[in-house]
Every structure is written in C-alpha cells, then in structure tokens.
C-alpha cells in the first residue's frame, strides 16, 4: 500500500553557515556570485520524503535579528550540520562564520518585474550591461527585495541592490526560474549627470545659420513712406547699403590691382558686349602665343597685282 505524504509537513532545519570559499574540493566561482546554497546529504533524504514542490526554494533566516532572504539549492555535498552560502548572502543576513541559520522550504511566485540599482557608477562602463546581467542571473533561482547581490564580470565585482520585485507578497521574493522577467535599471549610487550647457534662443532656432544661408538675400527691401512726406530710413536699406558698399570696395580693389595699357584703359577686363537680339556669344577666338610673328616671317608667293584682258567698264 503506497504511503501518503502530508502536504502540511515542511522542511525546517538549523545549520551552521559558512561561505562557499571554505568548501573543500574544486573551487566553484559561480557559486559565490550566485543565489544557490549547498546543503548536506541528510537534507536531500528528508526533502525526498516530503511533498516538496520543484524547483526547491528555501527561506534563509537569521534567528538573532530576523533578517531573511531566499535561495535555491545547487548540491547536497556539505558536511552534516553545515550549509555553505555565497558571501554576499552572509553579508545581507549579517552572518559570520559558524553562526546559526534557519532554513525552511517555501514557495515563491514567478517574477514578472524587477528593478535594480548598481551600487557604483563603474557599472556603466560595461558595454552591454543588460547581456551581462542576463548571464549573471542564470546562477540565481530567486530574488528578494532589498538584497544586495554580487556579480563578477571581467575579474571585477559589481554590487547590485534589488529595489523592487513584482508580484509582491509576504515573502518579498520572487522565483526567476523559467519565467519572462522585465528588468528596470535605476541610476547607480553616486552617479551625477553631467550638466548640459544652456542654449540661447538664437542658437536653438539657428538664426546665425539661417542668416549665412540667405547669401545676400533679404526680404522686405522696400522703403516706407510717412504722412508728412519725409523719407524713412529702414534697417533693410542700411543692410543693403552696407552690402553694396562692401561689393563696391571689392570692385575698387580689383580695379586698382588690374593692369593698365598705354592709353590708361584696363587691359584684363573685357569690354561689354552689345549683341543684337537672337545672337549668341560663345567666347573670343583663341590665338596661340607667337602666332602673329610666325605669319609675318613666313614667305608669301604671288604678291603682284593681276590684270584683266578686257578693261573694266566704268
């Protein structure tokens, strides 16, 4: 006849706690930066005889100050009467080596949201913090509100506080095993945002750039009139006069720097073209340098004048 398990029976044991670095055997670095503990083989035998729901989750409580946290179990290889915890978990529970800790199995809701806060601005130096955190949380089974967990990345330890978890219940913890978890980041402790320089209204609307882009064009160039008949001096006329003065000064400089011929005329400025309607001008004929001299030196034949046998009628 099969034995019936009483669902009301729970696993509750008291052990002396030690950090995982004191565990004999091969070093397990991922245990120290994770959220799982190592229990003795007797704990496995007792859990197997009870109606324990998987995954196995436990509540860890410091009986002296009633601080608590949650964890999963990795292995059952510890010495009898001992439990090995990650070092950050001992700091969270204010435990020292050899202190007593109460461990009780529990059930936590599947987490949907967690808000974390790095405890140092150095966390922002990581190129892809989301991917690093996702990889680090694979070593965790639970997250408890107000816990300060530790992760190791590139041989550097980063502390992260769990500010908020959802859904929230009396345990203040969630299970992150096989669940879609939304993660929100709070600004790191000690992070100061760099002040941005104040921009004037002119720089915001790019007035200077728009003035440069006009390239001499200005609207409303007309002049106003008064009722008394006196002329009105407008800002546009001043601007146009200043522009014309600058253009005139540039032309004067070009004229002064140009060459003059014997008659005093400017030689390098072409004369104006007065073409009839419908006629196009495609430039002057290009004469190679020294072409006139060659024509003068070349001998010419048949220089004499011709005569006609029949005299021309006048």
C-alpha positions as CSV (number, residue, x, y, z in Angstrom):
1,X,0.0,0.0,0.0
2,X,1.6,3.3,-1.0
3,X,2.4,5.8,1.7
4,X,0.6,9.2,1.6
5,X,2.7,12.3,2.0
6,X,1.3,15.0,4.2
7,X,1.4,18.3,2.3
8,X,1.4,20.3,5.5
9,X,4.8,18.8,6.6
10,X,7.6,21.3,5.7
11,X,11.3,21.2,5.8
12,X,12.8,23.2,8.6
13,X,16.4,22.8,9.8
14,X,19.0,24.8,11.6
15,X,22.6,24.7,10.4
16,X,25.9,26.5,11.0
17,X,26.7,28.6,8.0
18,X,30.0,29.1,6.2
19,X,31.0,30.9,3.0
20,X,31.4,28.7,-0.1
21,X,35.1,29.5,-0.4
22,X,35.6,27.3,2.7
23,X,34.0,24.3,0.9
24,X,36.6,21.5,0.3
25,X,37.2,20.3,-3.2
26,X,37.2,22.1,-6.5
27,X,36.7,25.8,-6.5
28,X,33.3,26.9,-7.7
29,X,33.5,30.6,-8.5
30,X,29.9,30.8,-9.9
31,X,28.5,29.7,-6.6
32,X,30.0,32.7,-4.7
33,X,28.4,35.0,-7.3
34,X,25.0,33.3,-7.5
35,X,21.9,32.7,-5.4
36,X,22.2,29.0,-4.6
37,X,23.3,27.2,-1.4
38,X,24.9,23.8,-0.7
39,X,23.2,21.5,1.9
40,X,24.2,18.2,3.5
41,X,23.0,14.8,2.1
42,X,20.7,14.3,5.0
43,X,18.7,17.3,3.8
44,X,18.1,15.6,0.4
45,X,16.9,12.5,2.1
46,X,14.3,14.5,4.2
47,X,13.2,16.5,1.2
48,X,12.6,13.4,-0.8
49,X,10.3,12.0,1.9
50,X,8.2,15.2,1.8
51,X,5.8,16.5,-0.7
52,X,8.1,19.3,-1.9
53,X,7.3,21.3,-5.0
54,X,10.0,21.8,-7.6
55,X,12.1,23.8,-8.0
56,X,13.3,23.6,-4.4
57,X,13.3,27.1,-3.0
58,X,14.2,28.0,0.6
59,X,13.8,30.8,3.0
60,X,17.0,31.6,5.0
61,X,16.5,33.5,8.3
62,X,19.0,34.8,10.8
63,X,17.3,33.9,14.1
64,X,19.2,36.6,16.0
65,X,17.9,39.6,14.0
66,X,15.1,38.0,11.9
67,X,16.6,39.1,8.6
68,X,15.7,36.8,5.8
69,X,16.4,36.1,2.2
70,X,15.7,33.3,-0.3
71,X,17.8,30.9,-2.3
72,X,17.8,27.7,-4.4
73,X,19.9,24.6,-3.8
74,X,22.8,23.6,-6.0
75,X,24.2,20.4,-4.5
76,X,23.9,18.2,-1.4
77,X,27.6,17.7,-0.6
78,X,28.1,19.7,2.5
79,X,29.3,18.2,5.9
80,X,26.4,17.3,8.2
81,X,25.3,20.2,10.3
82,X,26.7,22.8,7.9
83,X,25.4,24.9,5.0
84,X,27.5,26.9,2.6
85,X,26.3,30.2,1.4
86,X,27.6,32.9,-1.1
87,X,29.5,35.6,0.7
88,X,27.1,38.3,-0.4
89,X,24.2,36.4,1.3
90,X,26.1,36.2,4.6
91,X,26.6,40.0,4.4
92,X,22.9,40.6,3.7
93,X,21.8,38.5,6.6
94,X,24.6,39.9,8.9
95,X,26.1,36.4,9.5
96,X,29.6,35.4,10.4
97,X,31.3,32.0,10.1
98,X,29.7,29.4,12.3
99,X,26.6,31.4,13.1
100,X,23.2,29.5,13.2
101,X,20.8,30.0,10.4
102,X,17.3,28.6,9.9
103,X,16.5,27.1,6.5
104,X,12.9,26.4,5.5
105,X,11.4,25.3,2.2
106,X,9.0,27.8,0.7
107,X,7.0,28.6,-2.5
108,X,7.5,31.9,-4.3
109,X,5.5,33.4,-7.2
110,X,7.0,33.6,-10.7
111,X,8.5,37.0,-11.1
112,X,7.4,39.4,-13.9
113,X,9.3,42.6,-13.0
114,X,12.4,43.6,-11.0
115,X,14.0,47.0,-10.5
116,X,17.7,47.0,-9.6
117,X,20.3,49.7,-8.7
118,X,24.0,49.3,-9.2
119,X,25.9,50.4,-6.1
120,X,28.7,52.0,-8.1
121,X,28.9,54.2,-11.3
122,X,31.5,51.7,-12.6
123,X,28.7,49.5,-13.7
124,X,28.0,52.0,-16.6
125,X,31.5,51.2,-18.0
126,X,30.2,47.8,-19.2
127,X,29.4,47.8,-22.9
128,X,26.3,45.7,-22.7
129,X,25.1,45.7,-19.1
130,X,21.8,44.0,-20.0
131,X,23.5,41.0,-21.5
132,X,26.0,40.8,-18.6
133,X,23.1,40.9,-16.1
134,X,21.1,38.3,-18.0
135,X,24.1,35.9,-18.0
136,X,24.7,36.5,-14.3
137,X,21.1,35.8,-13.3
138,X,21.4,32.3,-14.6
139,X,23.1,31.4,-11.3
140,X,20.1,32.7,-9.3
141,X,16.8,30.9,-8.6
142,X,15.3,33.7,-6.5
143,X,15.5,37.5,-6.0
144,X,14.5,39.1,-2.7
145,X,13.7,42.8,-2.2
146,X,16.4,44.9,-0.5
147,X,19.0,42.2,-1.1
148,X,22.4,43.4,-2.4
149,X,23.7,40.7,-4.7
150,X,27.2,40.4,-6.3
151,X,28.1,39.6,-9.9
152,X,31.6,39.0,-11.4
153,X,32.5,40.4,-14.8
154,X,36.0,40.7,-16.2
155,X,37.5,39.9,-12.8
156,X,35.6,42.8,-11.2
157,X,32.9,42.6,-8.6
158,X,29.7,44.6,-9.0
159,X,27.2,45.0,-6.2
160,X,23.5,45.4,-7.2
161,X,20.6,46.1,-5.0
162,X,17.1,44.7,-5.7
163,X,14.9,47.7,-5.2
164,X,11.5,46.2,-6.3
165,X,10.0,42.9,-7.3
166,X,6.6,42.0,-8.8
167,X,4.4,40.3,-7.9
168,X,5.0,41.2,-4.2
169,X,3.7,39.0,-1.3
170,X,4.6,38.5,2.3
171,X,7.9,36.8,1.4
172,X,9.1,39.9,-0.6
173,X,10.7,37.5,-3.0
174,X,10.1,36.0,-6.5
175,X,11.2,33.0,-8.4
176,X,13.1,33.6,-11.7
177,X,13.2,30.0,-12.9
178,X,11.8,29.7,-16.4
179,X,10.0,33.0,-16.5
180,X,10.0,36.1,-18.6
181,X,11.4,38.8,-16.4
182,X,11.3,42.5,-17.1
183,X,14.3,44.4,-15.7
184,X,14.4,48.1,-15.0
185,X,17.6,50.0,-14.1
186,X,17.8,52.8,-11.5
187,X,20.7,55.3,-11.7
188,X,23.8,53.9,-9.9
189,X,24.6,55.1,-6.4
190,X,26.9,58.2,-6.7
191,X,26.1,58.8,-10.3
192,X,26.0,62.5,-11.2
193,X,24.6,63.5,-14.6
194,X,26.8,65.9,-16.5
195,X,25.2,69.3,-16.7
196,X,24.4,70.4,-20.3
197,X,25.3,73.9,-21.4
198,X,22.4,76.3,-21.6
199,X,21.5,77.2,-25.1
200,X,20.2,80.6,-26.1
201,X,17.0,81.0,-28.1
202,X,19.1,82.2,-31.1
203,X,21.2,79.0,-31.1
204,X,18.1,76.8,-30.7
205,X,16.5,78.2,-33.8
206,X,19.8,78.5,-35.7
207,X,19.4,82.2,-36.5
208,X,23.1,82.6,-37.4
209,X,22.9,79.7,-39.8
210,X,19.8,81.0,-41.5
211,X,21.5,84.4,-42.0
212,X,24.5,82.8,-43.6
213,X,22.3,80.6,-45.8
214,X,20.5,83.6,-47.3
215,X,23.7,84.7,-49.1
216,X,22.8,88.3,-49.6
217,X,19.0,87.9,-49.9
218,X,16.8,89.9,-47.5
219,X,13.1,90.2,-47.5
220,X,11.1,93.5,-47.3
221,X,13.6,95.6,-49.1
222,X,11.1,98.3,-50.0
223,X,11.1,101.7,-48.3
224,X,8.3,103.1,-46.2
225,X,6.6,106.5,-46.5
226,X,5.4,108.9,-43.9
227,X,2.3,111.0,-43.9
228,X,4.4,114.2,-43.7
229,X,6.4,113.2,-46.8
230,X,9.7,112.7,-45.1
231,X,11.8,109.7,-46.1
232,X,12.1,106.7,-43.7
233,X,15.4,105.0,-43.1
234,X,14.8,101.3,-42.8
235,X,17.1,98.7,-41.4
236,X,16.9,96.8,-44.7
237,X,18.2,99.8,-46.7
238,X,21.1,100.1,-44.2
239,X,21.9,96.5,-44.7
240,X,21.6,96.7,-48.5
241,X,23.8,99.9,-48.5
242,X,26.4,98.2,-46.3
243,X,26.4,95.2,-48.7
244,X,26.6,97.4,-51.7
245,X,29.5,99.3,-50.1
246,X,31.4,96.1,-49.5
247,X,30.8,94.9,-53.0
248,X,31.9,98.3,-54.4
249,X,35.0,98.3,-52.2
250,X,35.9,94.8,-53.6
251,X,35.5,96.0,-57.2
252,X,37.7,99.0,-56.5
253,X,40.4,96.7,-55.1
254,X,40.2,94.6,-58.2
255,X,40.4,97.6,-60.5
256,X,43.4,99.0,-58.5
257,X,45.2,95.7,-58.8
258,X,44.5,95.3,-62.5
259,X,46.9,96.2,-65.3
260,X,46.6,99.3,-67.5
261,X,47.6,99.7,-71.1
262,X,49.3,102.7,-72.7
263,X,46.1,104.6,-73.1
264,X,45.2,104.1,-69.4
265,X,42.5,101.6,-70.1
266,X,42.2,98.4,-68.1
267,X,43.5,95.5,-70.1
268,X,42.4,92.5,-68.3
269,X,38.7,93.4,-68.1
270,X,36.8,92.7,-71.4
271,X,34.7,95.3,-73.0
272,X,30.9,95.0,-72.7
273,X,29.1,93.1,-75.4
274,X,26.2,94.7,-77.2
275,X,24.8,91.8,-79.1
276,X,21.6,92.0,-81.3
277,X,18.6,90.0,-80.4
278,X,18.9,86.3,-81.2
279,X,22.7,86.3,-81.4
280,X,24.7,84.2,-79.0
281,X,28.3,84.7,-77.9
282,X,30.5,81.6,-77.3
283,X,33.7,83.4,-76.4
284,X,36.6,85.0,-78.2
285,X,38.8,83.3,-80.7
286,X,41.8,81.7,-79.1
287,X,45.1,82.9,-80.7
288,X,48.2,80.9,-79.7
289,X,51.1,82.9,-78.3
290,X,53.5,83.9,-81.1
291,X,51.2,83.1,-83.9
292,X,51.3,86.6,-85.4
293,X,55.1,86.6,-85.5
294,X,55.1,83.3,-87.4
295,X,52.7,84.7,-90.1
296,X,55.0,87.8,-90.6
297,X,58.1,85.7,-91.1
298,X,56.6,83.2,-93.5
299,X,57.3,84.0,-97.2
300,X,54.3,84.8,-99.4
301,X,54.0,84.0,-103.1
302,X,52.2,85.8,-105.9
303,X,52.5,89.3,-104.4
304,X,51.9,91.0,-107.8
305,X,48.6,92.5,-108.9
306,X,46.6,90.7,-111.6
307,X,45.4,92.4,-114.9
308,X,42.4,91.6,-117.0
309,X,42.4,91.5,-120.8
310,X,39.1,93.3,-121.1
311,X,39.2,96.6,-119.4
312,X,36.6,97.1,-116.8
313,X,33.6,99.2,-117.6
314,X,33.1,102.2,-115.5
